């Protein structure tokens, strides 16, 4: 009887424990279902919110495709080179007595630059002239005696030998006169070297020797350098695959225009023409060296100055152009975002020709007057609504700020 009661108690306890376990399991199952349902609901809400945000129009900067004449150029690095540069040296030895030029002064050919002490050379000239005068007197006397001997010889009063000797003496003095005259000319030439003049027209540089120094014809540095600045030239190179086309046009009737830009390649300094080309391609670089000439009236080009050269090769008339930043690239090639009348963007594949000065030429895929997106491209998708803002519009900055806030 006692055993039966114990068994009954154990059965009741086991029944209560099983019930508790079932209840716990049911609660866990209900909690899991609620968590899964809640997460799914939040995810759907987040997706809907994101979809709504993506559907909201964004501000973009736009530009209009234009029709214009586009210059096609070969761009190259160039160096300004003077047409003529001379280091003026002395041809006479002596003390530098005067300097007539100012550093940086423009001079003409034949203009005085400096003076070397002329006194030693003046003395040498007077000496040569004295010897000439002496020999001239001897020649005159010999000629008078020769005339006298000719008269006596006609009367058979003098021998032929005496006559021939006098005649030879006259010839001797005539030879001496020629030597003396050459000596006089040499002395005059040496004296002229004392006055140093500019051999060309141009601008003088910094003087290389100071007043009072002794200069020599063997000096290496010279007195000053003179450089021609008007006109001036630029040396630059073009790749060998463009040589044939350039040479064909260069040898034609029309002149090839060349523009020189500053180091930043933004400001045009001068416009000139192509004047010459080298006779062979450099095998080390595969380029041909060309020379362009500029009038340089503003004197803003200087020797050894670095410039960017634009060699005009062709002009495209009525070409369709858009800003270069508009063009995007995909698996099929270049494309742009075109804005329609409903302010929706559409992907448009385009074929490009060349780029120049920040613009790109469109050969196919775009018409004049169509609107393209140039800023805000990273958030665009096909058929997306946008708020277009024209480039350089007064409210452009405000729209950009709004665009940033929306992001």
C-alpha positions in Angstrom: 0.0 0.0 0.0 2.8 2.4 0.8 4.6 1.4 -2.4 1.5 2.3 -4.4 1.2 5.7 -2.8 4.8 6.5 -3.6 4.4 5.5 -7.2 1.3 7.7 -7.5 3.2 10.7 -6.1 6.1 10.2 -8.5 3.6 10.0 -11.4 2.0 13.2 -10.4 5.3 15.0 -10.1 6.4 13.7 -13.5 3.1 14.9 -15.0 3.6 18.4 -13.6 7.2 18.6 -14.9 6.2 17.5 -18.4 3.5 20.2 -18.5 6.0 22.8 -17.4 8.4 21.7 -20.1 5.7 21.9 -22.8 4.7 25.4 -21.7 8.4 26.6 -21.9 8.8 25.1 -25.3 5.6 26.8 -26.5 6.7 30.1 -25.1 10.1 29.8 -26.9 8.4 28.9 -30.1 6.1 31.9 -29.9 9.0 34.2 -29.1 10.9 33.0 -32.2 7.9 33.5 -34.4 7.4 37.0 -33.1 11.1 37.9 -33.6 11.1 36.6 -37.1 7.9 38.5 -38.0 9.2 41.7 -36.4 12.6 41.5 -38.3 10.8 40.8 -41.6 8.5 43.8 -41.0 11.4 46.1 -40.1 13.4 44.9 -43.2 10.4 45.5 -45.5 9.9 49.0 -43.9 13.6 49.8 -44.4 13.6 48.6 -48.0 10.4 50.6 -48.7 12.0 53.7 -47.1 15.2 53.3 -49.1 13.1 52.8 -52.3 11.2 56.0 -51.5 14.4 57.9 -50.9 15.9 56.6 -54.2 12.8 57.6 -56.1 13.2 61.2 -54.8 14.7 63.5 -57.5 18.2 64.7 -56.9 19.9 67.9 -58.0 22.4 67.7 -60.9 24.3 70.3 -62.9 23.6 70.2 -66.6 25.0 71.7 -69.8 23.7 71.9 -73.4 25.4 70.3 -76.3 26.6 73.1 -78.6 27.7 73.4 -82.2 31.0 75.2 -82.7 34.3 75.2 -84.7 36.9 73.1 -82.9 40.6 73.3 -83.5 42.5 70.0 -83.5 46.0 70.5 -82.3 49.1 68.4 -81.4 50.2 69.4 -77.9 53.9 69.2 -77.1 56.5 70.5 -74.6 58.8 73.2 -76.1 61.7 75.4 -75.2 62.2 79.0 -76.3 65.4 79.4 -78.4 66.6 82.8 -79.8 67.2 83.0 -83.5 70.7 84.4 -82.8 72.8 84.7 -79.7 76.4 86.0 -79.6 79.0 86.2 -76.9 80.8 89.4 -77.7 84.6 89.0 -77.2 87.5 91.5 -77.7 89.8 91.1 -80.7 92.4 93.3 -79.1 94.4 93.2 -75.8 94.3 96.1 -73.4 92.6 97.8 -70.5 88.8 98.2 -70.6 88.3 102.0 -70.5 84.6 102.5 -71.1 81.3 100.5 -71.1 78.5 102.1 -73.1 75.7 99.7 -72.5 73.3 99.0 -69.6 72.5 95.5 -68.6 69.3 94.4 -70.2 69.4 97.2 -72.8 68.2 96.7 -76.4 71.0 97.5 -78.9 71.3 97.7 -82.7 73.9 96.0 -84.9 77.1 98.2 -84.9 76.2 100.0 -81.7 79.2 100.7 -79.4 79.4 98.4 -76.3 82.8 99.0 -74.8 86.2 100.7 -75.4 89.7 99.3 -74.9 92.6 101.7 -74.4 93.4 102.7 -78.0 96.7 104.6 -77.4 99.1 101.7 -78.0 97.3 101.0 -81.3 97.3 104.6 -82.3 101.1 104.7 -81.9 101.5 101.5 -84.0 99.4 103.1 -86.7 101.5 106.3 -86.8 104.7 104.1 -87.0 103.3 102.1 -89.9 102.3 105.4 -91.6 105.8 106.8 -91.1 107.4 103.7 -92.7 105.0 104.0 -95.6 105.9 107.7 -96.1 109.6 106.9 -96.0 109.4 104.1 -98.6 107.1 106.3 -100.7 109.7 109.0 -100.9 112.4 106.4 -101.8 110.1 105.1 -104.5 109.5 108.6 -105.9 113.2 109.3 -106.0 113.9 106.0 -107.7 111.3 106.7 -110.4 112.9 110.1 -111.1 116.3 108.4 -111.5 114.8 105.8 -113.7 113.3 108.5 -116.0 116.7 110.2 -116.1 118.4 106.9 -117.1 115.9 106.3 -119.8 116.8 109.6 -121.4 120.5 109.0 -121.1 120.1 105.4 -122.5 118.4 106.9 -125.5 121.5 109.0 -126.1 123.7 106.0 -125.4 125.2 107.9 -122.4 124.5 105.1 -119.9 124.8 101.4 -120.0 121.9 99.0 -120.1 123.1 97.4 -116.9 122.7 100.7 -115.0 119.3 101.2 -116.4 118.1 97.7 -115.5 119.5 98.1 -112.0 117.6 101.3 -111.5 114.4 99.7 -112.9 114.7 96.8 -110.4 115.2 99.3 -107.6 111.9 101.0 -108.5 110.1 97.6 -108.4 111.7 96.9 -105.1 110.4 100.1 -103.6 107.0 99.4 -105.1 106.9 96.1 -103.3 107.9 97.8 -100.1 105.1 100.3 -100.5 102.6 97.4 -100.8 104.0 95.9 -97.5 103.8 99.3 -95.8 100.2 99.9 -96.9 99.3 96.4 -95.6 100.9 97.3 -92.3 99.0 100.6 -92.1 95.7 98.7 -92.8 96.6 96.1 -90.1 97.3 98.9 -87.6 94.0 100.6 -88.5 92.2 97.3 -88.1 93.8 96.7 -84.7 92.8 100.2 -83.7 89.2 99.6 -84.7 89.1 96.5 -82.5 89.5 98.8 -79.5 85.9 99.9 -80.0 83.8 96.8 -79.3 80.4 96.9 -81.2 77.4 94.7 -81.2 77.4 92.3 -84.2 73.6 91.8 -84.1 70.5 93.6 -82.9 69.1 92.3 -79.7 69.2 92.6 -75.9 72.4 92.5 -73.9 72.7 90.4 -70.8 74.7 90.9 -67.6 78.3 92.1 -68.2 80.9 89.5 -67.9 83.9 91.8 -67.1 84.1 95.0 -65.1 85.5 98.4 -66.1 89.3 98.7 -65.6 90.2 95.1 -66.2 92.7 93.9 -68.7 91.0 91.9 -71.5 92.6 89.6 -74.0 91.5 88.2 -77.3 92.1 84.7 -75.8 89.6 85.2 -73.0 86.8 82.6 -73.0 84.0 84.5 -71.3 84.0 87.6 -73.4 82.6 91.0 -72.4 78.8 90.5 -72.7 76.2 88.4 -74.6 73.7 89.7 -77.0 70.5 87.8 -77.8 67.9 88.4 -80.5 64.4 88.4 -78.9 62.3 89.7 -81.9 61.6 87.4 -83.5 62.2 84.4 -81.3 61.7 80.7 -81.9 60.5 77.6 -80.0 61.8 74.0 -80.5 59.4 71.2 -79.9 58.7 67.6 -81.0 55.9 65.6 -82.5 55.4 61.8 -82.5 56.5 60.0 -85.7 53.0 58.7 -86.5 51.9 62.4 -87.0 54.9 63.4 -89.1 53.5 62.5 -92.5 50.3 64.5 -92.0 52.1 67.5 -90.6 54.7 67.6 -93.3 52.1 67.3 -96.0 50.3 70.4 -94.7 53.6 72.2 -93.9 54.8 71.9 -97.5 51.4 73.1 -98.8 50.3 76.7 -99.4 48.8 77.4 -96.0 50.9 78.3 -92.9 50.6 76.1 -89.9 49.7 78.1 -86.8 51.4 77.5 -83.5 50.3 78.7 -80.0 52.7 79.0 -77.0 51.1 78.5 -73.6 52.6 79.0 -70.1 53.7 76.2 -67.8 50.2 75.6 -66.5 48.9 75.3 -70.1 46.1 77.8 -69.4 47.3 81.2 -70.6 48.3 81.8 -74.2 51.5 83.8 -74.5 52.1 84.1 -78.2 50.8 82.9 -81.6 53.3 82.1 -84.3 53.9 79.9 -87.4 55.8 76.7 -88.1 59.0 77.6 -90.0 61.2 74.5 -90.2 61.6 70.9 -89.3 64.6 68.6 -88.7 65.8 66.3 -91.4 65.5 63.0 -89.4 63.5 61.4 -86.7 65.2 60.8 -83.4 65.3 57.0 -83.0 65.7 57.2 -79.3 62.4 59.0 -78.7 60.6 58.4 -82.0 59.9 62.1 -82.5 60.7 64.8 -85.0 62.0 68.2 -83.9 60.2 71.3 -85.3 60.8 75.0 -85.0 58.1 77.7 -84.7 58.7 81.4 -84.9 57.0 84.2 -82.9 57.1 87.9 -83.4 57.4 88.4 -79.6 56.2 92.0 -79.7 55.2 91.8 -76.0 58.6 90.4 -75.1 56.9 87.7 -72.9 59.0 84.9 -74.4 62.6 84.5 -73.2 65.4 82.1 -74.2 65.3 78.7 -72.4 61.7 79.4 -71.2 59.5 76.3 -70.9 56.3 76.5 -72.8 53.4 74.2 -73.9 53.1 74.2 -77.7 49.8 73.7 -79.5 50.3 72.9 -83.2 47.1 73.5 -85.1 46.5 70.6 -87.6 42.8 70.8 -88.5 39.6 72.8 -87.8 36.3 70.9 -87.4 33.4 73.1 -88.4 30.0 72.9 -86.8 31.1 70.1 -84.5 28.9 69.0 -81.5 30.7 69.6 -78.3 30.0 68.9 -74.6 32.2 69.3 -71.5 34.7 66.5 -71.2 33.6 65.7 -67.6 30.2 64.6 -69.0 31.6 61.5 -70.7 31.4 58.2 -68.7 32.8 54.8 -69.7 31.1 51.4 -69.5 31.5 48.0 -71.0 30.2 49.2 -74.4 32.4 52.4 -74.4 31.5 56.0 -73.8 28.1 57.2 -72.7 26.4 60.3 -71.2 23.3 61.0 -69.2 20.7 62.9 -71.2 17.9 64.8 -69.5 14.6 64.8 -71.3 11.7 67.3 -71.1 10.2 65.4 -68.1 13.4 65.8 -66.1 14.3 62.1 -66.4 17.8 61.0 -67.3 18.6 58.4 -69.9 21.8 56.6 -70.7 23.0 57.4 -74.2 25.9 55.7 -75.9 28.0 58.2 -77.9 31.0 58.1 -80.3 33.7 60.7 -79.6 36.3 62.2 -81.9 38.8 64.3 -80.0 39.0 66.6 -77.0 40.3 70.2 -76.8 40.3 72.8 -74.0 38.1 70.8 -71.7 35.5 70.0 -74.3 35.0 66.8 -76.3 33.7 66.4 -79.8 30.7 64.0 -80.3 30.6 62.3 -83.7 27.4 60.3 -83.1 24.8 59.7 -80.4 23.9 63.3 -79.5 22.2 66.3 -81.1 22.7 70.0 -80.7 20.6 71.4 -77.9 20.2 68.3 -75.9 20.9 68.6 -72.2 23.5 66.4 -70.5 24.5 66.0 -66.9 28.0 67.2 -65.9 27.9 67.0 -62.1 26.2 64.5 -59.7 26.8 61.5 -62.0 27.7 59.1 -59.3 24.1 58.8 -58.0 22.3 58.5 -61.4 20.5 55.6 -62.8 18.6 55.2 -66.1 15.1 56.8 -66.0 15.8 58.5 -62.7 14.1 61.8 -61.9 16.4 64.8 -61.4 16.3 68.5 -60.7 18.5 70.0 -63.4 20.5 73.1 -62.7 22.2 74.8 -65.6 26.0 75.3 -65.4 27.0 78.7 -64.1 23.4 79.5 -63.0 23.1 81.9 -60.1 21.4 79.3 -57.9 23.8 76.6 -58.7 25.6 76.7 -55.4 22.3 76.6 -53.5 21.2 73.5 -55.4 24.5 71.9 -54.7 24.1 72.5 -50.9 20.6 71.0 -51.1 22.0 68.0 -53.0 24.6 67.4 -50.3 22.0 67.6 -47.5 19.8 65.1 -49.2 22.7 62.7 -49.4 
